[in-house]
Amino acid sequence: MYPLLFTHVLSRFDPEVAHHLAMPVIRAMGIRPLSWVARALTRPAPELRVKALGHEFPTPFGVAAGFDKNAVAVRGLDALGFGHVEVGTLTAIPQPGNPRPRLFRLVADRALINRMGFNNAGAEAAARRLARLRRGGAVVGVNIGKSRVVAVEDATADYVASARMLSPLADYLAVNVSSPNTPGLRGLQAVETLRPLLTAVKDAAGETPLLVKIAPDLPDDEVEGVTRLALELGLAGLIATNTTISREGLTADPATIIAAGEGGLSGAPLKARSLEVLRIVRSVATDPGFCVISVGGVETAEEVQERLDLGATLVQGYSAFIYEGPLWARRINRDLAALRAPGR
């Protein structure tokens, strides 16, 4: 059913418009009595539970930041079977993001290119929504970034402002220094710049577990360096990876790729590099108590299990949600349980 809907209806809309059309439906899934029906169909098998970051996740598979930027659909995404929802990226100062169009499908590659630019209603508005969420529901991570109007040299204070507002309401906090769509942001990944930023945000976050999200475009030695820094500072973990600025291996019509222009590429083409970065991170962070969230190019239960076998604690997806539809998380959870069944 969903492939026909996508091919004949949703794909005819601008991707961002299609996303906004889908959000009310997803939000409705989190409202009773629909939520009872949805959870009855999507509840992960008990054997998929994972303990990490001081919480029990019903499944290791969650939805990555970027899908629910303003924390408006947490209950619905939870009802669809995702084991955790990472909301954001949120900034201390509300901002409209980059001009449209800014989201593009590469259907042949099962990929997306986005240059959204952290469009969001701000940390304060999200904090009010998160405060209304009932405890005992979805595990919620909060991803924070730099406000565009704030100079790079003032980024630490900007991140700290978001952390103070949001960390009391988050199950974990993720520092995004790796989006390619905010000028100067990726420069913060340099260890000498990242150290004081993460130190200040960790102090502001208090007891809330803190992770840092890195780009797949970092050289291997810099991936190692950021991982060592995270360990040295006592961070709870690391998220690998964000979108890439690379366009290698794409098979879509070159005109489509050119029309999409600059921005971060996500989806299937990111899989190989995401796996490489996971291996590098785990070669440095060997303690299983250090949480590694692997994201990038995940589509199937077999791919989720591959990352878990390589040392990922949790796995996230986003782009394939667009192509697979609302039952994607349910399917992954069902197939993960089947992969772990005795006799496999």
N, C-alpha and C positions, 0 to 999 in steps of 0.2 A: 504493500500500500504506500509506504513512505517514499520509495524510489519513484513511483509514478507522480506523487504529489510534488516531490522535489523537481523532477524533470519537466513537468508540464505546468507547474504553478510557481513554486518558490524561486526557481532559477530564472524566471522572467522578471523578477523584481531586483532592484539594486540590493546587494547583500546586506547593507545596513538596514534598509527598509524591511527586508524579510526578517531580520533579527528582531526588530521592534514589533513586527506582527506576531512573531512566535512567543514573545515574552508574556503577554497576558494569558496565553494558554498554559505556559509553564507555571506561572504564578498561581493559576486556578488549581493546578494539581496539588498545591500545598494547603488548600482550603477544604475543610470538612463539608460534605461527606466524600468529595472526590479524593482527598488524601488517603482516606481509609481504603478505598478501592485500589488506588495506585500502589500503596505500600503492600497490600495483600499480594499484588502481582509482581512487585519488584524487590521485595525484602531479600537481602543477600543471605546465603546459607551461613549458619553459625560458624562453620569451620573457616570462613574467610576473615574472621575478626583479627585485627592487628592492634597491639598496644604500642603507642608511640607518642612522644611529646606530652606525656602525662594523661593521655586520653585513650579510650578504646574506640577504634574506627571499625564500623561494621563490615567494611571491605577495604582493601588497600587502594581501590580505584576511586579517584575523585575528579572534580572538574577544575581546570586551571583558571587562574586569574585572567580577566579579559572578557569572560562570558557574562558575568553578573557584576558589572562595574560599580553599581550603586547599592548593592546588597538589597535588591528588591525581590529576588526570586529564590532565596535560600531554601525556604520550605518546599517549594515546588521541585527544585533540583534534588533535594533530599528524598522526596517522595518518588522520584524517578529512578532511584537506586544508587546515586552517587554516595560514596562513603564519606566524603568531605567536600566542602565548597570553599574555594579560595576566592574571595570577593576583591574587587578593585581592578586596576590600580587606582588608589585613592590619593588625593593630594590635599595638603592643608588648605589651599585656596581653590575654590571651585573654578573650573575652566571648561571652555567649550571644545577644546581639542583643535585639531587641524581642520582646514576647509574640506568639504566634501567635493567629490567622492574620495573616500579614504579606506574603503574595504573592497577587496577584489577576490573573486573566485578563480582558481586555476583548476577547473574540473578534471581535466585530463591527468593532472598530477595529484588530485585529491589534496589540494593545498589552498592556502589563503595568503594574500599579501595585505597587510594593514599598515596604515600610517595614521592611526587614530589620534595619537598625541595625548593620551591620558585624559580623554573627555570624561568628566565626572562632576557630580554636584557637590563634591567636597567632603572632607573627613567629618565635619560636624553633622551634616545631614545624614551621612551613613551611620554615625554613632547613634543618632536617634532611632534609626531603623533597627540596628543591632540590639539596642537596649530593649526593644519590644519583642525580640525573639525569645521564646520560652526555652529555658535551660533544659537539657536532656534531649534536645533535638539533634540537628545536624552538627557535626564538627565544623567549625567555621574558622578558616584562616583569613587574615586581612593583609593584603598586599599594598604597600605604601610606596609612593614615588615623589619626585621633586616637582613642585609647582613650576610651571613654565616661566612665570614672571620673576621668579627668584633666581638671582645670579648663582652660578656654580659655586662661587666662593662662600655663599651663604646657605648652601644646601643643607648642612648639618642641622642648623636651627630649624629649617623647614621640615625636615624629616622628624626631628624631635617633637615638633608641635603636633604632627599627625600621630606619632607614637603615643603621646600623652593622652590624646583624645580617644584613641582606638584600642590600645593594648588592654585596658580593663574589660573590654567587650569581646576580645578575640581569644580563640583557643590557641592560636599561634600567630605571630607577626612575621611578615616577609618583607625584606628591604629590596626593592627593585632598583638596581643600578645598571640594568642591562637592556632596557628598551632602546631601539635605534631611532625612536620617533620624537625624542626630546633632546634638543641641541645640548651637547656637552655632557649628557648623562653618563654615557659609557666610559668617559674618562674617569669617573669616580671608582671604577673597578680596579684601578691601579692600587697596589697594596698600600703605598705610602699615603694615598688619599683616602682609601677605604678604612684604614685602621681608626682614625679619630671619628669618622662618621659612625661606624658600627659600635664603637665604644660608647659614644654619646647616646645612640638609639637604644643600646642594651640597658644603659642606666635608666633611660626614660621608660622602657618597657617593663621594668621591675621583674616580677615572677613569670611574666608571659614568655613562653619559648620564642626565641628569635632565630630566624633563618635569613640567608642572603641568596638572592636569585642572580645567576650569572648567565652570560651570553655564550652561545656555542662558538662564536667567532674568536674567543680568546685563544691565544696559542697555548699549547699543552703545558708549558712551564708556568704560565700565568694561572691556569686552572689549578695546578698544584700549589702555587703560591697563595691564592685566595682560600683554598681548602685549609692549608696550614694556618692561615690567619684566623679562619673561623674556629679552628680547634684551639688556637692559642687564646682567643678572646672568650672561650667558653660558650660559643653559640650553640644552639640546640641542633642546628643542621644547615643544609644547603639545598637549594633547588636548582636542578640542572635539566633543561636549559630554557632560556627565553627564545625568541624568534631570531632568525639569521638574516644578515644582509646579503648572503651568498645567493646566487641564482644558478649554481652548478647543477647539472643533471635534469633540468626541467624539460618536459616534452610538450608543454602547451604551445599554442601558436605564438611565435615571437612577438607578433603585433599586440597580443593580449598582455604579454609580460612587459613590453615597452609601455603600453597604456597604463598599466598599474604603477609604473615608476618606482620611486624609492619607497622603502618601508620594510617591515619585518616579514619574512616568509615563515609560515608554519605549516604543519601537516606532514604528509608522508615523506617529502624530500629531506626533512630534518632528521629522520630516524637514525641514519648511520652515524652522524656526528653526535647526536644525543647519546647514543650508546657508547661511543668513544669517550665522551666526557664523563659519563657514569663510571666507566672502568677506571679512568684517571683519578676521579674523586675517591673512589673506594680503595685505590691502591695507596692513598695517603691516609684517609679516614677509615681505618680498619675496625674501629670499635663499633659494633652494631648498635650501640646506644646513640651514636651520632646519626641523626635522621637525614637520609638522602631521599629527596623527592625527585623522581625522574619524569620528565615531560618532554615531548617532542616526537611527533610521528607515530603515536600509539593509535592502533585501530582495533586490534583483536585481543582476545584473552591470552592467546599464545605469546603475543608481544608483551603484554603485561607480565606474564609469568617469566618471560626471558629477563626482564629488568629486575624482577624480584630475585631471580637466581643469580644475577650479577651483583646483588647487594643493595638494590633499592629498598627502602623501607616502605615507601608509598609510591604510587604512580598516578599521574594526572593526564587528562586529555582535554581537547577543546575542538580542534579543527574537524576531526572526524564526526563530531556531534552534528555538524552542519550536513554532512553527507549521509550519515547513518540514521539520524532521526531520534525521536524521544525514547525509543526502547533500547538505545545503544548501551547504556549502563547496565540495564537488566540483562542484556545478552552477554555482556562481558562477565558479569558476576555468575551467571548460570554456567557459562563455559569454563570459567575458572574453577568452579566447584567440580565440574566434570573432569577437568584435567587432574585434579587432586584425588579423585575417587580411587579407592583400592583397586588394584588390578590394571591400572593405566600404565 
